[in-house]
Amino acid sequence: MQPIYADFSVTPARLGNVTSRHGGCVQRDGHLGLLAGGSVEFAFDLAEEDVVYGATLCVTSMVPLDDEPWGYLRMEVLLNGETLFDSVIVSQRDSPSDSNLGIPGDRLLPGRNTLVLRARPDAPGTLRLHRVTLDPSNRPGQSLRALTDLDAPRSVFAFDTQARPDGGGAWRAGRPVLVHLDREGPALLRQLSWRNADGSEAAVAFQSGMTEFYGHHRTADGQGAEFRGRLSAARVFPAGTEGVVVHRFHTQEGWGGGWHASGDLRLAVEDGSGDVARISWRDQRDESGSVVLRTPPPGSGRGEVTGLVATVRADRENLRGGEIADNLLDGVRGAKWLAFSDRADLLFSFDRQVTVRHYVLVSANDFAERDPRDWTLEGSNDTRSWTVLDSRTGVSFSERHQPRAFTFAGERAYRHLRLRISRTGCDVVQLAQVRFFEAASPALGFTGFYQRVGEGPIGYRGTAAEPAGPREPEPFAGSAAGAFAGRPMTPFSNVAASALTAAVPGRPLSRAATAGVPAKAGEPVRATAPAEHGEPVELGEPVEATAPADAGEALSTVEPVSAFSEPVSAFAEATAAVPAEPASPTVAAEPGEPAEPAEPGEPSAPATDPRLTTVDGWRAFLREYSADFLRVADENERFNVTDEQTESGWLGFEGAGEAEIAELEGRLGTPLPPSYRTFLATSDGWHQLGSSMWEMRTAKEVGWFRDVEPETCDILDEGDDELGALVRRGLLISREGDAEYWFLDPETVSPDGEWAAYTWSSWAFLSDEYPSFAALVAAEREACEELWGQDGRPVRTEGADELVAEGRALALRGEVDAALAAFDRATVRGSGAGLYLKSLLGAFLDLRNAHHTLRNSVLSTPHVAAAIGPERMRAEAVPLFLRAFEADQHARPEHYLPMVREYLPETDTGSPTGPDAREYWLARRAAFVPPVLDEPSAFQKALAHARHHVAIGDPEGAWNMVRHSLTHWHSDDPHAIAPVILLTDPAFREVVTDRRARLIVRTPRGEGRAPEAGG
């Protein structure tokens, strides 16, 4: 569907793919006034495919406050001559607002449609109509974006390019180049230069309007060329950047001896050569800048889909040497694929269609001349017709086991990808690994300079405005698309909480006709009460509804009207659109709750939560932590907590006075970092500040690590100069822990004066760097809550069941990482089911180490067994545990079988201890027969066929049947997310390899499986 809009906020009105006429109306500056009985008619054409999903009609209107105090006016909506809504309420207010109305697909017609908005004949005032838009329900906000783009400046420039070798020759077509730069607004450029991670670089100058450029280019192997380009498209951001890595930064400028928050920077330079590493520019205002990007590792990317590869085949491979194509997916160091030819094809077939825009090749262990130098990557859905996605020539790998990343633009999804290698440096080709991603990761930050006209250069640095992980769709004004990460949007979702749905007289309203807002499971949603049979709801009567636990279900605010046989009359007071939740920076949330996304345009976050740089902030934080600790900690954890501390609900002491802190700073010869200074002022020392930190030093006890613990410094300095230097200059702030030390580094200081913080322990060694003392404390508190939750002693339990349901829905859709994250959050809230499902999913992902997780998180955790029941423990958890241990040739039955003694039948063989212990436990193991859980009959039949293939020596045929069986597997049990029998049945031990086990849980199954188009 093309954008359809009518904008009456300007004169003459702006119309998009629609014609309009009106009667009984007054055109004024900024609106079209509908008098009593006045109407406006719109005519528009739709293609047959446009009517499938229905549409969302958005009417932006108001009743002015300077009219008589009517409160509201009524408006009728007719579509193709039939009443759609007979009494939509438009409120009296001081600014226009949106009414979002859902239109079922069966009310729209292929070809010409007419839509009429009419003020009621008895209307006592004027209804001001500002804007009307119509969007397909699966692409909300499309028309408003198109309307907004009419006035928006173009900032995404695409160029067709040509290059001519240094020294002359013919101009040859090159790769397209895309350029986008926005520094507090779009910028037109005079000059631009960039260097890619592979060493290729270019410098160009633009004509005014950026219609053409001319410059030079140098390839990664040093070949120079003239370089020119002609503008092929100029678009409004984000149009044209699909599949392109757009870097977004919160920035700071350095001047006057300090760093100061500056505006955001957004940039993209894509020439098809890989990740850009350095960019310099001068704009048409003669302001200039240069930045060096801090890029993530080459092996990273967003939305990895390598795990969805079902099979990989090579037309040539070294079977005798075991250097086969399957090795490319395992990522085992030392393994590789090799073919005795300088040309070879690799065919990767995915379990479903995937959109790939970024891939990584890893060089193998020896002989650089065997590395691929020229290749093409192609996509297909039938393995007969192929589309070239990416081509590379002259590529080189400078190291062994070196990952090199390649990015290209593309929107189509394919079931098969083919890597066609056409040249190496000899007559052999080899690779260690191949990985595929939906997109490349943006830079983590940058450093550089900026210079304004007539001023000297200043420092310029930035931090990523979004994490370098998978990115959800960009939000648009009024759009709910992508609003809930990992959850599907029903194609009938509307964008306002008061969304309405039309009913046809005499026809019940189908589920497909409803419009609703997807809501977070278990959270209340403000919605407008449904109308009662032809009567509008009175103003100010919102109701609350709770979202269903099923994460994939949209909450319809109008479900009760499905039985109406007359036109719907409903209250359509405009509400704010549901905000989208793209990947974004986060700011600290209340302890124990998920972090909230930062506002767009917010400057880079300080090194610590500002609340933890004040005494009041620390006191609130520590008071709450003390209450949590005293409520859930066991006796062992409370060993040094005094009766006085228990009674007062405070694990600390009186704060250090200003004189004591000043004396400490004088003794150290430096001011303390803000968050630690205010911590001492809040409590001079502390008991139990983390699971392994039992006591913090007082102001009188704090000192340099080298002075307070010289022997420990000497030990840590042995064989590790870097660690030794770090601890010797560190400020030791902890007094006693589980062989653990906490210290601050005065040489790593943030712009807001915080020192980096570290922990070192004899069992975990050196921790990662924390940006501040407060950040370390917050992380330790979070770790405590995770441990307590896993042990069944949660600090908070709210939302645990909803998170389990969300995780299960994600797991069934094959979204493993998102599912694990949901189960993790449920586990922190004390959910035994969440911990079990997390462990179960982990077993498929890493069967070799599953016994550790199953032992520590399931078999030895009573609240897990209580949550899922003894039957499932015997049918799944115990057999999985046994299979994992039995795969370990060094495991001894007399050691691991006692861990599941309560599930193994007693026998008369031998004794549990002494020389006969092994025979005793093996006899009990042999007597154990796990119960068989009910499975769908079609799934059981498919497994029977698979077992037959195993019996006749056809493991590949068995695997094909196993994969086929997944289409028939489903379960209504809330604790079932995958057919565990595929791992526990001995018949499939050689069929379901580690990689295939990972593929099983990345394959949509059960209710998570959706119909699929194409090959």
N, C-alpha and C positions, 0 to 999 in steps of 0.2 A: 504494500500500500504506500502510495506517495504521501508526503506530508500534506495534510488538509487543514487549513486554518483561515480564519477571518479576524483581522486585528482592527478594531474600531478605535483604538487609542490614538491613531493618527488620522489625518484628513489629507487626501482621500484614504479610505480603508485599504489595508493591504490584504490581498486575497491569495491563497495558495491552493491551486488545483480545485477550486470551488467558485461558483458564481452565487451572487446573493441579490435579493430584492426585498424591499420592506414596505409596509404600510402602517399608518398610525404611529409613526416613529419620528423622532427629531434627531438629526445628526448634529452633535456638538463637539467641541474640541475635547478629545479624550474619551468619548463614549458615544454609543447609540442609545437614545432614550426611548424606551417602549412605554407609550401611554396606555391607558385602559383599553384593552382589546387589540392593541398594536401587536404586530408580528413581524418576524424576519424569516425569510425562506432561503435555504441553502441547497444548491444542486451540485452533486459530485458523482463521479463515475468510479466504480470498483471493478477490479478483475475477479475472476472466479475464485482464485486462490486467496483473495483479500478477505473473503467473508468467512473463512473456515474457523478462525479463532474468536470471532466477535470483535468488538471494538470498545474503546473507552472515549466517551464524550466528555470534554472538560469545558464548562461554561464559567467564565470569569465575570462576575457581576456584583451589584450591590444596590441597596436602597439608601439614598443619602440621609444623613442624620438631620439635615436642615429641613427635610420634609416634616409633615406632621408625624407625631410619634406612633406610626402604625406598628412598629416592631418588625414586621416582615410583609412581603408580598408573595403571591403565588404565581408560578409560571407553568404553562403546559408545554410538553414536548411531544411532537408528532413525528413519526418516521414513515415515509411512504404511505401517507394517508391514514395511518392508524395511530391511535394514542399509545405513546410509549410511557410517559409519566403524566398524570393529570394534575398533580399538585406538588410541584417542587418548590420548596420554601427558600426564598432569598432574603437574608437578614438585613436589617437596617444597621449600618456600621459606617465608619469613617474612611474605609479603604476597600477596594474590591477583593473578593476572595473566590476560591475555586469550588465548584460543585462537580464532582466526578461521578459520572453515570455509566454503568455497565450496559452494553448492548449485546444481546446474544447473537451468534452468527446467523441463526435462522430468521432474524428480523432484517438482515441486510440482503441486498440483491446484487447479483452480478450485473454490471451495466449501470444505468442511471438510478440514483437515489435522491430523495428529497427529504430534508430535515426542516421542521418548522419549530421556532420558539415563539410562544405567544403569551402575552400578559393576560391575566384573567379579565373578563369584561367589567367586573366589579372592582377592579384594582383602584384604590383611592389615591395612589401616588404614581411616581415614575420609577420604572426599573431601569437602571443603567447597565447596559451590556458593553463590556470592554473587550472581550476576546472569546473566541470559540475555536477549539481544536478537536480533531478526531484522530485517534491513533488505533492501530491494531493492538489487541490486548496483550500480545506477546512482545510488543515493542513500545512500552509506555514512554511518553515524553518526546517522541520522535518529532512531532509537528512543532512543539514549542522550541525545540532545539533548532529546527530549520528556520523558524521565525526569528529567533535570537541571532542566528548566524547572518541574517541579512545586514545587520549593522555592525557585526563583530569584525575586527581587523583580521586579515589572513596572517598566519604565522607559521604554517607548515608548508614548506616549499619543496617540491619534487622536481628533479632535473633529469632529463635524458642526457647522457654524456658520450663523448668521443675522446679517444686518446691517439696520439701520433708519436711513434718512437723518437727518442732523442737522436738527432742527426737526419731526420726526414723520413719520408715514406707516406703511406696512405693513412687517412683518418679511419679508425675502426671503432665501432660501437662498444661502449663500455658499460659497466654496471650503473644502474640508476643511483642517484645520490639524493638523500633526503636531509633537509636542514630545518631545525626548529630551535629558536632561542627566545626565551621570555624571562626578562629580568625586571620584575615589577611592571610588566607589560610587554607585549610583543615588540621585537626590535627588527628593523630592516638593516641589513649588513652591507658594509662596503668591502670588507676583507674577512677571510676566514681561512684558518689553517688547522689541520688536525693530524694526529699520529695515532695509528692503531696498535694494539697490543702485539701484533705480529711484525711490527717494524715498518709497515707501509705508511706512507704519509702523503699529504697534498697541501697545497696553498693556492688559493684562488682569490680573484677580485671580481666584484659584481657590478653590473650596470645598475643605474637607478631603477628602482622598482624590482630589483632582483630578477629581471627577466632572462639574463644570461650571465655566465661567468667565464673567465679565462684564467688559466694558471698552469701549474705543473704538478705531476704526480710521480711518486717513486714507489716501486713494488718492494716487497719484503726482502727480495734478494738483490736490491740496489739498482734495478733498471729504471732509468728516468724516462719521462714522456711529457709532451705537451698535453694539456688537459683542458677541455672546454665543455660547457653544458648549456642547455636551453631549457627554460622553465616549461614543465609539462602540466603542473597543477599547483594551485595555491589554495589552501584550505584553512578553515577555522579549526583550531585545536579543539578536540583531539582527533578530528577526522584526518585520515591519511597516516596515522601512527600505529594502526593495527599491526601487531607483530614486531614493532620497532621498539628498541630499548629507549625509553624516555627517562632521563635522569632528573630527579627532583630533589632539591636541597633546601634546607633551612640554612641561612648564611649569616656570617659575621664579618664585619670590616675591622681591620686593625689600624688604629691611629691613636695618638695621644697617650701612648704607653699601655693601651688596653684594647680589649676586643668588645665590639658593640654590635647588638643585633641589627641585622639588615633585612631587606626583603628577600623573598624566595627566588630561587633560580631554577629554571626548567630548561633543559636543553637536550637535543638529540642530533647526532651526525651519523648517518648510516650510509656507507658506500659498499656494503657487502663483503668487506674484508675481515670482519670480526669486531671484537670489542674496541671502542675508541678509548685511548689512554690519555691524550692531551688535546686540548682545544684552545685556540687563541682567536680573538675576533676584534674587529673595529666596526662599530655601527655607524649609521648615517648621521648621528649626532656627534660623531668623532669621539665617543667614549669607547674605551677598550678594556679588554680583560684577557686573562690567560689562566687556565686551570689545569692541574694534573690530577686525574681522577684516581681515587683509591678503589680499585676494582676488586670484586670478590674472586676467589680462586677459579681457574678455568673450568674445573669440573662441576661448578655450581650452575644452577638455573632454576627457573620457576616452573612448577608443574611437571615433574619428571614422569614420563610415561614408559620408560624402559621396562618397568615391571609388567607392562601389559603385552610385551612381546611373547606370543605363543610359541613361535618357532623361528629359528634362523637357519637358513640354508646357504651354502656356498657352492658355486659351480666347480670350485677347486679347493681342496684342503689336504693337509698332511695327516691322513687317517692313521698311518702306521706309527707316527710319532705322537699321536694324541693331540696334535695342534689343529683342532677342529673349530668350526664356527661357533658352537655352543660356548666355548671359552670366552667369547666376546661379551657375554652377558653376565658372567659370574663375578668379574672384578677381582679375581684371585691373583695376587702378585706372582709373576713368574709364568702364569698360563698365558697362552696366546693362540691366535689363528695364523696359519702360514700356508701359502700356496706356492708351488714351484712354477711361477709365471709372473710376468710384470703386469698382467691384466687379470681381473677376477671380478665376479659379481657376488654381492651378498644380498640376500632377500630376507627382510624382516617382516613377518606377518603378525599383526596385532590381534588381540582378542576382540577388539572393536575399533571403529574408526577413531583416529586421533588427529589432532591438528598440531603439527610439529613446526616450529620456527627456529629452533636452536638445537644443535647437536655437538657432541664432543667425541673426538677420536683420540685414543691414547696410544702412543708409540710403544713398541714392544722392547724386549730386553737387550737386543744386540743388533749390530750392523745397520747403521742409519740409512745405508743405500737401499734397504728393503722397505723403507717407509713409503706410503703412498704420496705421490706428488701431484698428480692430476686425477680428478674424479668428478662425477656428477651424482647428485642425489635425486631420485625420482619417486613419484607417488602414483598409486593405482588403487582402484577398488575391485578390479577383476583379474589382475595380473596379465591382462592382454593389452590394454591401452595405458600408456605411461605418460606422465607429465613431469617435465624437468622442473625441480624445485630449486636446485642450487648447483653451481658449477665452480670448480676451483682448479687453478693451474699454478704450477711453480711453488707449491707449499713445501715447507721444510720443517722438520722437528729438530730442535737444537740439543735435546737431551733424551735419554732413555726413560721410559715410563712417563713421558711428558704428555699431559692432557692439553689439547688445543681445541678451542671452541669456535664454532661457526654459526652465524646468524643470517637468516634471510626472511623476507616478508612473505606472508601467505595466510590465507584464510580458510582454504578448503581442508576438509578432513579426509584421510585416506586409511584404508585397512592394511595396505602393504607399502613398504618403503624399500627401494633398491639402491644400494650403493655400488656404483659401477666404477671401479678403479681402472684407469687406462694407462698409467705410467708410474714406474718407480725409478730407482737409480740402478737397478740390475734386473736379473730375470727371476727374482723372488719378491713376494709381497707378504707383509705381516702387520698385524695390529694386536694390541693387548686388550682393548676394550672399546665399545661403542655405547654411547648413552644418548637418549633423546629427551627433549624438553619442549613444553609448550611455548616457552619464551626464555630469553636470556635474563639474567639478574642485573638490576641497575647498580651503579657504583655506590659504595658505602660512604663516600665523602670526597672532598677535594681540598687542595691547597693551591694558592696562586696569588694574583694581584689584580687590582682594578684601578683604572685611571679615568677621572672625569676631565672634561674640557677645562683647560687652564689651571689644573691642579696636578700635584705630583702623585706618583703611584702610592697606593695603600695596600695593606695586607687584605687578603680575601680568602675565606675558608668556609667550608660547608659540611653539614652532616646530612645523611640520607633522610628525606622526608617520608620515606616508606621503607619497610623492611625488605631485604633482598630475598624474599620468598615468593611463592605464587601470589599473583595479584588478581583480585576479583575485578569485575567490570567497573569502569569509572561511573560515579554517580552523576546524574543530571537532575536539574531542578524538576521537582515533581515526579521523579521516577523512583520506583521501588525495586527496579531490576537489580539483582545481585545484593539485595538488602541483607540477606542472612547467609553468611558464608557457609558453603557446603550443603545448602538446602535448595531443592528445586523450586522454581516458581511455577505455579500452575499457570497455563496459558490464559486463564480467565481472571488473573489477579488484577485488581484495580489498584490505584495509587493513593486513595484517601480512606481514612477510617470510616467515613460516612458513605462509602461507595454504595450505589444502588443498582438494582437489576430490574429490567423491565419484564413484565409478564404479558403474554398474549391472552386476550379474553377467551375463556373457555378452555384454555390449555394449561396444564400444570407446568410449573417451572422446573426444568431439569437441572441436574447438578452442573452440566456444562454451561448453563446459562447464568450461573451465579458469578458474582464479582466479590472479591474479598481481599483482605490484606493478610499476607502470611505473617504469622506472629511467632515470637520465640515461645517454645513450649513452656507451659506453666506460668507465663507472665500475663498479667492483666492487660487488656487492650481497651482503650476508650473507644466506644462505638456508639452510634446513634441508634436509639430504640426503633424497632420496626413499626411501621404505621399500622394502625388498627383499621382494616377494611375500609379504605377510602378516606380516612381522616388523618390529617397531619399530626405528628407528635408535637406537644406543646414545647415551646422554647425552654431550653435548660433542663432537658430530661435525658442526659446521657446515661448509659448503662455500662456495666463492666462485664466482660466475658473473659474466660480463661482459655488460653490457647491449648489445643490438644497436644498430648505428649508426642504424637507422631510428627516428627520434624518435617515431613514432606507435605503436611496437610495445610492448606490455606484456610484461614479463619474467615468465614463469610459473615458479614454483619447482617445479612438479610435472609438467612436460611429459613426463618419462620414463614416467609411470604410464599413458599413454594406451593402451598395449597390454595392460594387465592385464585378465584376464577374471574376476577374483575381487574381492571387496570390498577397498578400499584399506585397508591398515594403515600408518599414517604417524606420524611423530614430530611432535607438535603443541605443542611447547614454546612458550609465549607469548612474543611479542616486542613491542617498542614499536611503536606505529603509525607509519607513514611521515608525517613532518611536512609540512604544506602550506607553500607558498611564496607568500604573498600579497605585494602591493606593500607595501614597508615601508622604514623608514629603513635606511641601511647604515652599517656601521662599517668603518674601513680594514682592508684585507686585506694579506696579504703582497705585497710588490712584484711587479707583473706578473700577479697573480691577481685574479679577480673579487671585488668586495666582498661581505661576508657580511651578511645581514639582522640588524639590531639586535634585541635581545630586546624583547618587548612590555613596556611600562612603563618602559623605560629613559629617563633624563632626556635632555634635548636635548644633542646631541653638542657637545663643545668645538670651538673654531675650528681645532684641529689634532690630529693623532694624538698621544696622550700619549707614545707611544714616541719621538717626535721632539722632546721637551722634556728629554731626558736625554742625556748624553754617550755612554753605552753604546748607547742607542737609535740615535743619529745614526751612531755608528761602525759598527754592524751594517748600517744602511741604506746608508751610503756605501761600505762595503767591498763589498757585493754589487753596487751600481751600478758601482763601478770595475771589478770582474771582468767584468760584462756588457759594459761599454764596451770594455775592452781585448780582449775576445773577438770582437766583431762590428764595431767601428768600422773604417773604411778609413783609408788614409794621409792623405787630406785632412782628415779629422776629428781626426786625432791630431797635427796639425801642431805644437802647443805642448806636447805631453806629453813629459816628459823621460825619459831612459833609466832614471833612478833610480825614477821613478814607475812605469814599466812593470815593472821588476824587483820592486818592492815590492807591486805590485797596488793602489796607493793614489794617486788623482789629486789628493790634497790635500797638506797640510803638517802640521807640528806644531801642536797647538792653542794658541790664545792663552792666556796665563796670567791668573789672576784680577786681578792688578795692571794688566795691559794692558787688560782689559775694563773695569775700574773707571775707569781713566784715560779711556777712550772715553766712558763714561757721564757722567763729570764734565765732559768737554769738550762733550757734547751737552746737558747739564743735565736728563737724564731717564734712567730705567732702560730698558734694551733689552727688547723683547718676548722671552718665554721661549724660543721655538723658535730665534730667530736668535742669542740669547745663547749657548745651548748649542751651536749650530753653530760659532760662533767658537771656543768652548772645545774643540771636536772637531778643527777644522781652520782655521787662520788663513789664509784664502784657499782658492781651489780652481780647478782647470783643468777646462774642459768640463762645466759644470753645465747641460746642455741643448743642443739642436741649434744654437742661435744665441747662446748665452752661453759665451764662451771663458774668461773669467777673472773671479773674484770679488775684491773688495777685502779687504785685511787690516784688522785692527782699527785700525791707525795711519792707514789711508787712507780709512776710512769717514767720511762727513760729510754735512751737509745739502746737498741738490741745489743750492740757490741759491748755496752757497759753493764747492762743488767744480766745478760746471759752469755758471757764470753765463751764458755765451753760449748754451748749449743752452736754459736756462730762458727767456732772452729770445726765442729762436726759437719755442719752444712756446707762449709767452704771446701771440704775435701772432694776433689774431683768435679766440682761444679763452680767455676769462677763466677758465672753470672748470678747464680743463686747466692753465693757467698757475698758478692758485692751488694745485692739487694737487701739481705738481712742485716749486714753491717751498718748500712745507712738508715735502716728502718727504725721506726719508733714503736717499741713494744708496749702494747696497751692491755694485753691479757695477763692474768696472774696464774690461773690453773685451769687445765682442760684435759681432755682425753688424749694426751701426748700431742696437743694442738697449741699453736701460737697464733695470735692475731697481731698484725703490725701494719703501720702506715708508711708510705714511701714519700719522703719530702721532695724528691726530684721529679715526680710525676704529678703535676699540679694542673687542675682544670681552670678555665677562665674565671670561675666563681670562687677560686681559692681552695678547692677541695684537694686533699691528697689521695692518691690511689691507695686502696686497701687490699691486703692479702691475708690468707691463712696458710699455715704449713702444719702438717701432721705427719707422724711416722707411718701412717697407714694410707693417707691419700696424697701425701707430698704437697707440692705447691699448688695453690688454687689458681683459678683464673683471676685476672685483675678486676677489682671492683672500682668504680669511679670515685667512691667516697666511703667513709666509715658508715654513714647512714645507709648507703646502698648495701653494704655488707650485712648490716643488722637486719634490714628488710628481707634480704635473701635468706638469711638464717632462719628468720621467723617463718618464711614461706616453706623452707625445708622441714622445719619442725611440724608444721601443719600437714605436710605431705606424709611424714612418718606416722604421725598420730592417726591420720585418716586411714592409711594402709593397715594400721594395727586395729582398726575398728573403734578408735577413740576420736572421732572428728570434732573439730572446733565448731564447725557449722555444718548443718545437714540440709539446708534449704536447697531445693532444686536437684537433689541427687538423682531421684527417679527420672526426672525429665532429661537429665544429661545422659543417663543410661539409654533411654529411648532414642535420644538424638544420635548417640554413638552407634546404636544398633542399626538405625536407618542408614547412616553413613557407611557402616561396614557392609551392609547388604548391597549398597551401590558401588562397592569396590573402592571407596574413598578411604583408604587405610589410614593415612596420616591424620586426617581430620577425625576419624573415628577414635584413634588412639588418644588424641588430644581430649576428646569428649569423655572417654573412659577415665583418663587421668584426673580430670576435674571432678568426676563423680567419685573417684577413689578418695580424693582429698576430703570429700564430704561424707566419707565413711561408708560408701556403698560397696558391699561385698560382691554384688552382681557386677558392678563396674570393674572391680579388680579382677574378677574371674574372666570376664569377656576380654579385658585387656591382655591377660595372660594367655588366653586361648588364641587371640589374634597374633600375639607374639610367637606362639609355637609354630604357626604357619610361616611366619617371617624368618624365624631362626630356630629350626627344630633342634639343631645340635646343642644349643644352650638352653633349651626349654626346661630341662629338668631342674635347673637352678631356680628359675622363676616359679615353676609349679611347686617346688618344695617350699620356697620362702614366702610366696604370696598366696598360695592356695591351700596346700596340704597342712601347713602349720598355722593357718589363720582361721580360727573358729568362725568368725562372722561371715567368711566366704562360704563355707560348707552350709552354714545355717541359711544363707540367702538362696543358694541354688538347689539344695536338697541332696540327700545321700544317693538317690538314683542316678543323677547326672554326674556326681562325683565318681561313682563306680563305672559309669558308661564312657566318660570322656576324660576327666582329670587323671585318674589312676592309670588307664591304658596309655595316655600320652606321656605321663611320667615314666612308665616302664619302657616304652619304645625309645624315648630319648636316652635313658640310661643304658639300655641294651645296645645302643649304637656305639657306645663308648667301650672300646676293647679293654680299657684299663679299669673299668668299673667292677667292683667286687660285689656280688649279690648279697653277701652277708652284711655289707655296709649300707647299701641303699634300700634293700627290701624292708628292713625294719621301719623305714619311714612311712610305709603304707600298711603296717601290720594289721591295723583295724579293718582293712578291706580284704585281706587275704584269708582264705579258709584255713582252719587248723587241720594239721595232719599228724599222723603217728610216726613220721619219719624224723629220726635224729633229734638234736637238741638245739635251741636257739643260740647257745653259746658253746664254746669249746671246739674240738676238732671236727665235729659233725655239723657245725653251723651252716656251712655252705649247702650241704645236701638238704638240711632242714628247710632253709629258706627257698631253695629251688623247688622243693616239693610243694610248698605253699604257693609259690608263683605258678606252678603248673596247674594247680587246682583252681586257680582264679579264672573265672569265665565272666567277662563283663556283660552286663545286660545290654540288649539291643534296643535302642530307642526307635520309636515309630518314625518311619520315613515315608514319603509319598511313593505310591506303587510304581509310578513311571520311573522314579529315581532308582528304586530297588531293581527294576528290570534292567535298566541301563548298567547298574553295577554288576548284575549277573552276567551280562554280555562281556563286560570288562574282565571279570574273573575267568571267563572261558578263554579269552585271548591270552591271558597269563598262562593258563593251563596248556595251551598249544604252542607256547614259546613265542608269542607275538606281543612283546611289551609296548611297542609303538601303537599297535591296534588297540591295546588296552587303554593307553593314554588318550587316544582319540575318543574312546567310549566314556572315559572319566570326564573329559571336557564336555562331551555331549550331555552327560548326566547332570551337569550343573544347571542346565536350562530347566530341568525338572525338579530341582531341589527347592523346597521352601519349608518354612516352619512357622507356626503361630506361637511357639514357645518364646517368651521374651528373653530367655537365656541361650538361644540358639542363633548363631551368626554364620555358621559354615558347617559343612558335612565332615565332622571330625573323624568319621569312620575311614575316610580316605587316608588319614595318617596312621590310624591304629590297626586297620585290617592288615595282617601279615601278607595277604595276597598282593598288596600294592606297594610293598617295601621298595621294590626295584623300579616301580613305575612312577610313583610320585617322588621325584627328586626334590632337592632343596629349592631349586629355581621354580619347579612346577608347583610346589606348595605355595610359594609366594604368588604365583600367577593365579592360583585358585581364589585367594582372598582379594585379589585385585580385579576379579571378574564379577560384574553385577549378577546377582542371583536372587531368587525368591522375589519378594515384592520390590526389591531394589533394581530388578531388571526391567529395562524399558524397551519398547519396540525399536528396532534399528533399521535405518534405511541403507541401501547400498550393499556392496559386497561384504 
